[in-house]
Amino acid sequence: MLLYTPLPMEVVLEGLEKARDYHEVQIGDVTMILERISDSESKIVKLISTNPNDFLNPTLQPGKIVSATLFLDKNSYL
C-alpha cells in the first residue's frame, strides 16, 4: 500500500503502536464495539445493528463516551 501525503511519517503513524482494549457489548437489540478508556468510561467505536433507526440515535454515535455504570460487570461488559 502506498500513502501519498505531505505529512511527516511520525504524524501519520502517531498512536499506531498504542494497545487498545476493545469489547463487544449488546444492549437491548443493539450490538456495539467499545474501547475502554478508563475504569469508568468507554468510547463507542462501532455500531452493529440491522435497524436503521439505531444509526440515527445520537446516544449511540461512534465516538460517544459512555459511562461504565451502564454495564453490570466491568470485566465482561454484560
C-alpha positions in Angstrom: 0.0 0.0 0.0 1.3 3.4 -0.9 0.4 6.5 1.0 1.0 9.9 -0.6 0.8 12.7 2.0 2.7 15.9 2.7 2.7 15.0 6.4 5.8 13.5 8.1 5.6 9.8 8.8 5.7 10.4 12.6 2.4 12.3 12.3 0.8 9.7 10.1 1.7 6.8 12.3 1.2 8.5 15.6 -0.7 6.3 18.1 -0.5 3.2 15.9 1.6 1.3 18.4 -0.8 2.0 21.3 -2.6 -1.1 22.5 -6.4 -0.8 22.5 -8.9 -2.6 24.7 -12.0 -3.4 22.6 -15.1 -5.2 23.8 -18.3 -6.3 22.1 -21.4 -5.4 24.1 -25.1 -6.0 23.5 -27.6 -3.6 25.0 -31.1 -4.5 24.1 -31.2 -5.2 20.3 -28.0 -3.2 19.6 -24.6 -4.7 19.5 -21.6 -2.3 19.6 -17.8 -2.3 19.9 -16.5 -0.3 22.8 -12.9 0.8 23.5 -12.2 1.1 27.2 -10.7 4.5 28.1 -10.7 4.1 31.8 -12.3 2.0 34.5 -15.4 4.3 34.4 -15.6 5.2 30.8 -15.7 3.6 27.3 -15.9 5.0 23.8 -18.3 3.6 21.2 -16.1 2.6 18.2 -18.6 0.7 16.0 -22.3 0.1 16.0 -23.6 -3.3 14.7 -27.3 -3.3 14.0 -29.8 -4.2 11.3 -32.2 -1.4 12.4 -31.5 1.9 10.5 -33.0 3.9 13.4 -30.2 2.8 15.7 -27.7 4.6 13.4 -29.8 7.8 13.7 -29.8 7.7 17.5 -27.3 10.3 18.8 -26.7 8.4 22.0 -25.3 5.5 20.0 -22.9 7.5 17.7 -19.4 6.2 17.3 -17.0 8.4 19.3 -19.5 9.0 22.1 -18.1 8.4 25.6 -20.4 6.2 27.7 -20.2 5.5 31.4 -19.3 2.1 32.7 -22.3 2.3 35.0 -24.3 1.1 32.0 -22.7 -2.3 32.4 -23.2 -4.9 35.1 -19.7 -6.3 35.2 -16.7 -4.2 34.3 -14.7 -7.1 33.1 -17.2 -8.6 30.6 -19.5 -5.5 30.0 -22.6 -7.7 30.3 
